[in-house]
Amino acid sequence: MESEAPILINARWVVPVEPADVVLEGHSVAVSDGAIEAILPTAEALEKYAGHARVDLPEHALIPGFVNLHTHAAMTLMRGLADDLPLMRWLEDHIWPAEAKHMSAQFVRDGTAIACAEMLAGGITCFNDMYFFPEAAIEATLAAGLRASFGMVVIDFPTAYASDADDYLAKGLALRDRFRDHPLLSFCLAPHAPYTVSDRTFGKIATLAAELDCPIHCHVHETADEIARSVSEHGVRPLERLRSLGIVGPNLISVHSVHLTGEEIDLLASQGSSVAHCPSSNLKLASGFAPVASLLAAGVNVGLGTDGAASNNRLDAFQEMRQAALLAKAVARDAEAVPAHAALRMATLAGARALGLDRRIGSILPGKRADLAAVKIAGPGLSPVYDPVSHLVYCAGREDVTDVWVEGGRKMEGRLLKHLDFAALDTRAGMWQDILKK
């Protein structure tokens, strides 16, 4: 990657996320060679970094770029295709048949490109993807300039991408070997779910995860039906089955995790596992209300995911922060559950930690990579400003993001994406709409 020119970003507020509960007013962030050099008062920064190009943001909060901990980017092409259905009817009657008929590398490339544009425009600088043809998704992601973790997806039935579980793993591992040193890419083992992956395959994944020190990204306890099916077929709930197969541990990213007992929450906490909380998808599919306050109280690392646009229907970190905070309060019957700073941390540093990237991204600290987003907090819907973090979580929207940087490179300036052709994306989206609606 080409080295970016040094810049000095002067913001009204800098919200570093780490340390927690801190807002720095009238501060600047110096960036050089893609990394954060320093965070210091603007008056001091203007003198010390006089040679850096200036970016003045007098009405903005500068925050770490959001980390979308769970999505299926290519499924953007199926946004609104089959709404208002429960999970298994949605999958079995609509999504899986559409994928069987139309899924291809080009489908994934185009869908991921559209998703990258949507995510960047909303301040998401890193996403954790689980889908087929990941090489095509990587091509689209690198063209857009995002950071991403790609799932080495595994499922125990054939698709256009692979013939069986061993084929999925072989293709995923080969792709990881090819791109493992790329500064914007990392990889997860991604068994789809307990109801689509066998004990034999989970055993292989557990061994590989230990050998590679690689996260395991898996849907777990998303619906009550999933749990009932596991008890019927395996005699235990899915999480216990995964524990017995060596899947539950510090590498596990347990996606959704809606239906958990107290003992299961304690298990995730004791094993150092993470949860990818997807509040909007859980609501839209009527999956239920995840016990987020209890998970956090137990010490479980909880990040936020949008899920795919086919089941949300937005890739919007602001929506997920607000939903996560409000739902946690209602479920716990505690207005102090998941305050604004905690919701912002879930959307940034917690997601980075789950992916093993928290030494590189997720907060604004010297030495970390400069993945940043600037949010304009001004105007009738965002005034007055007693607490900018409260506004970020409860008032602001993705339309208020004006500028985005990844590895110190400016990917959006003044709401204009710099490396994506919207006309071409609209054309591709229209083409796929015509194909899928037939």
Residue pairs with C-beta under 8 A, 6 or more apart in sequence:
1 34
1 183
1 184
1 407
3 33
3 34
4 31
4 33
4 34
4 407
4 408
4 409
4 410
5 53
6 30
6 31
6 32
6 33
6 37
6 49
6 51
6 52
6 53
7 30
7 31
7 52
7 53
7 54
7 55
7 408
8 28
8 29
8 30
8 31
8 45
8 46
8 49
8 52
8 53
8 54
8 55
9 28
9 29
9 30
9 31
9 55
9 57
9 62
9 372
9 374
10 28
10 42
10 45
10 46
10 54
10 55
10 56
10 57
10 58
11 27
11 28
11 29
11 57
11 58
11 60
11 61
11 62
11 374
12 25
12 26
12 57
12 58
12 59
12 60
12 61
12 377
12 388
13 23
13 24
13 25
13 27
13 60
13 61
13 62
13 377
13 388
14 23
14 24
14 27
14 28
14 29
14 39
14 61
14 62
14 364
15 22
15 23
15 24
15 61
15 62
15 63
15 344
15 364
15 388
15 389
15 392
16 22
16 24
16 39
16 64
16 363
16 364
16 365
17 63
17 64
17 344
17 345
17 348
17 349
17 362
17 363
17 364
18 349
18 362
18 363
18 364
18 365
20 341
20 345
21 341
23 387
23 388
23 389
24 39
26 41
26 42
26 43
27 39
27 40
27 41
27 42
27 45
28 39
28 40
28 41
28 42
28 45
28 46
28 49
29 36
29 38
29 39
29 62
29 364
29 370
29 372
30 36
30 37
30 38
30 39
30 40
30 45
30 48
30 49
30 52
31 37
31 52
31 370
31 372
31 405
31 408
32 52
32 408
33 408
34 183
34 369
34 370
34 407
34 408
34 409
35 367
35 368
35 369
35 370
35 408
36 364
36 365
36 366
36 367
36 368
36 369
36 370
37 49
37 366
38 45
38 48
38 49
38 366
39 364
39 365
39 366
40 48
46 54
55 403
57 374
57 376
57 402
57 403
59 376
59 377
59 378
60 374
60 375
60 376
60 377
60 402
60 403
61 374
61 375
61 377
61 388
61 389
61 391
61 392
62 364
62 372
62 373
62 374
63 123
63 344
63 348
63 364
63 372
63 373
63 374
63 375
63 392
64 348
64 349
64 361
64 362
64 363
64 364
64 371
64 372
64 373
65 123
65 124
65 125
65 126
65 147
65 348
65 361
65 371
65 372
65 373
65 404
65 405
65 406
66 122
66 123
66 124
66 125
66 126
66 304
66 317
66 347
66 348
66 351
66 373
67 124
67 125
67 126
67 127
67 128
67 303
67 304
67 347
67 348
67 349
67 350
67 351
67 352
67 355
67 357
67 361
67 362
68 119
68 124
68 126
68 127
68 128
68 304
68 305
68 306
68 315
68 317
68 351
69 128
69 253
69 274
69 276
69 303
69 304
69 305
69 350
69 351
69 354
69 355
70 128
70 130
70 217
70 253
70 255
70 276
70 278
70 305
70 306
70 307
71 115
71 127
71 128
71 129
71 130
71 305
71 306
71 307
71 308
71 315
72 129
72 130
72 131
72 307
72 308
72 310
73 111
73 112
73 115
73 116
73 119
73 127
73 129
73 131
73 137
73 141
73 308
73 315
74 107
74 108
74 110
74 111
74 112
74 115
74 131
74 132
74 133
74 137
75 95
75 111
75 131
75 308
75 309
75 310
75 311
76 111
76 112
76 114
76 115
76 118
76 308
76 309
76 310
76 315
77 107
77 110
77 111
77 114
77 429
77 432
77 433
77 436
78 95
78 98
78 308
78 309
78 310
78 436
79 309
79 310
79 313
80 310
80 313
81 94
81 95
81 98
81 310
81 436
82 90
82 93
82 94
82 95
82 310
83 284
83 313
85 93
85 94
85 285
86 223
86 285
86 286
87 222
87 223
87 225
87 285
87 287
88 223
88 225
90 285
90 311
95 310
98 436
99 132
99 159
99 160
100 159
100 160
102 432
102 435
102 436
103 132
103 133
103 159
103 160
103 161
104 133
104 160
105 133
105 135
105 136
106 136
107 133
107 432
108 131
108 132
108 133
108 134
108 136
108 137
108 140
109 133
109 136
109 137
109 139
109 140
110 140
110 425
110 428
110 429
110 432
111 432
112 129
112 136
112 137
112 140
112 141
113 140
113 143
113 144
113 420
113 425
113 428
114 425
114 428
114 429
115 127
115 309
115 315
116 140
116 141
116 144
116 146
116 420
117 144
117 417
117 420
117 422
117 425
118 309
118 314
118 315
119 127
119 146
119 315
120 144
120 145
120 146
120 404
120 411
120 412
120 417
120 420
121 398
121 401
121 404
121 412
121 415
121 417
122 315
122 316
122 317
122 318
122 398
122 401
123 317
123 318
123 373
123 375
123 398
123 401
123 404
124 146
124 315
124 317
125 146
125 147
125 361
125 371
125 372
125 373
125 404
125 405
125 406
125 411
126 146
126 147
126 148
126 149
126 351
126 352
126 355
126 357
126 361
126 371
127 146
127 147
127 148
127 149
128 148
128 149
128 151
128 188
128 217
128 253
128 276
128 305
128 351
128 354
128 355
129 137
129 148
129 149
129 150
129 151
130 151
130 153
130 188
130 190
130 192
130 217
131 137
131 151
131 153
132 153
132 159
132 160
132 161
132 162
133 161
134 150
134 151
134 152
134 153
134 172
134 175
135 175
137 148
137 150
138 148
138 150
138 175
138 179
138 185
141 148
141 184
141 185
142 182
142 184
142 185
143 419
143 420
144 411
144 419
144 420
145 184
145 406
145 409
145 411
145 419
146 184
146 406
146 411
147 184
147 185
147 361
147 371
147 406
147 407
148 184
148 185
148 186
149 185
149 186
149 187
149 188
149 215
149 217
149 355
149 357
150 175
150 185
150 186
150 187
150 188
151 172
151 187
151 188
151 189
151 190
151 217
152 168
152 169
152 171
152 172
152 173
152 175
152 176
152 187
152 188
152 189
152 190
153 161
153 168
153 172
153 190
153 192
154 165
154 168
154 169
154 172
154 189
154 190
154 191
154 192
154 197
154 201
154 205
155 165
155 168
155 191
155 192
155 196
155 197
156 164
156 165
156 196
156 197
156 198
156 201
157 196
158 164
161 168
161 171
162 168
162 171
165 197
165 198
165 200
165 201
165 204
169 204
169 205
169 208
172 187
172 189
172 190
173 208
175 187
176 187
176 212
179 185
179 187
180 187
183 407
184 406
184 407
186 355
186 356
186 357
187 214
188 214
188 215
188 216
188 217
188 253
188 355
189 205
189 208
189 209
189 212
189 214
189 215
189 216
189 217
190 216
190 217
190 218
191 197
191 201
191 202
191 205
191 216
191 218
191 247
192 218
192 219
193 218
193 219
193 220
193 222
193 226
194 218
194 219
194 220
194 226
194 230
194 238
194 241
194 242
195 226
195 229
195 230
195 238
197 205
197 218
199 241
199 245
202 242
202 245
202 246
202 247
203 245
203 246
205 216
205 247
206 216
206 245
206 246
206 247
207 246
208 214
209 215
209 216
209 247
209 249
209 251
210 246
213 251
213 356
214 251
215 251
215 252
215 253
215 354
215 355
215 356
216 247
216 251
216 252
216 253
217 253
217 255
217 276
218 242
218 247
218 252
218 253
218 254
218 255
219 255
219 256
220 238
220 239
220 242
220 254
220 255
220 256
220 257
221 227
221 237
221 238
221 239
221 254
221 256
221 257
221 258
221 259
221 260
221 264
222 255
222 256
222 257
222 258
222 259
222 282
222 287
223 258
223 259
223 285
223 287
223 288
224 259
224 288
226 238
227 237
227 238
227 259
230 236
230 237
230 238
230 241
231 237
234 241
236 244
237 264
239 248
239 254
239 260
239 264
239 267
239 268
242 248
242 252
243 267
243 271
248 267
248 268
248 271
248 273
249 271
249 272
249 273
250 271
250 272
250 273
252 268
252 271
252 273
252 274
253 273
253 274
253 275
253 276
253 303
253 354
253 355
254 268
254 273
254 274
254 275
254 276
255 275
255 276
255 278
255 305
256 276
256 277
256 278
256 281
256 282
256 287
256 290
257 268
257 275
257 276
257 277
257 290
257 295
258 282
258 287
258 288
258 289
258 290
259 288
260 268
260 290
260 291
260 294
260 295
262 294
265 291
265 294
265 295
265 298
265 300
266 298
267 273
268 275
268 295
268 298
268 300
269 295
269 298
269 299
269 300
272 301
273 300
273 301
274 300
274 301
274 302
274 303
274 350
274 353
274 354
275 290
275 295
275 300
275 301
275 302
275 303
276 303
276 304
276 305
276 351
276 354
277 290
277 292
277 302
277 303
277 304
277 305
277 320
277 324
277 346
278 304
278 305
278 306
278 307
278 312
278 320
279 290
279 304
279 320
279 323
279 324
279 327
280 306
280 307
280 312
280 314
280 316
280 319
280 320
280 323
281 287
281 305
281 306
281 307
281 308
281 311
281 312
282 288
282 289
282 290
283 323
283 327
284 311
284 312
284 313
285 311
289 327
289 330
289 331
290 327
290 331
291 331
292 302
292 324
292 327
292 328
292 331
292 332
292 337
292 338
293 328
293 329
293 331
293 332
293 334
293 337
293 338
294 332
295 302
296 302
296 328
296 337
296 338
296 342
301 350
301 353
301 354
302 346
302 350
303 346
303 347
303 350
303 351
303 352
303 353
303 354
304 317
304 320
304 321
304 324
304 346
304 347
304 350
304 351
305 320
305 351
306 312
306 314
306 315
306 316
306 317
306 319
306 320
309 315
316 397
316 398
317 347
317 398
318 392
318 393
318 396
318 397
318 398
319 397
319 398
320 347
321 343
321 344
321 346
321 347
321 392
321 393
322 343
322 393
322 394
324 338
324 343
324 346
325 338
325 339
325 340
325 342
325 343
325 393
325 394
328 337
328 338
329 335
329 336
329 337
329 338
331 337
338 346
340 387
340 389
340 390
340 392
340 393
340 394
341 389
343 393
344 389
344 392
344 393
348 362
348 363
349 358
349 362
349 363
350 362
351 362
352 358
352 360
352 361
352 362
352 363
353 362
359 368
360 368
360 369
361 368
361 369
361 371
362 368
364 372
369 407
369 408
370 405
370 406
370 407
370 408
371 405
371 406
371 407
372 404
372 405
373 401
373 403
373 404
373 405
374 401
374 402
374 403
374 404
375 392
375 396
375 400
375 401
375 402
376 382
376 400
376 401
376 402
377 385
377 388
377 391
377 392
377 396
377 400
381 395
382 391
382 395
382 396
382 400
385 391
401 412
401 415
402 412
402 413
402 414
402 415
403 410
403 412
403 413
403 414
404 410
404 411
404 412
405 411
410 418
411 417
411 418
411 419
412 418
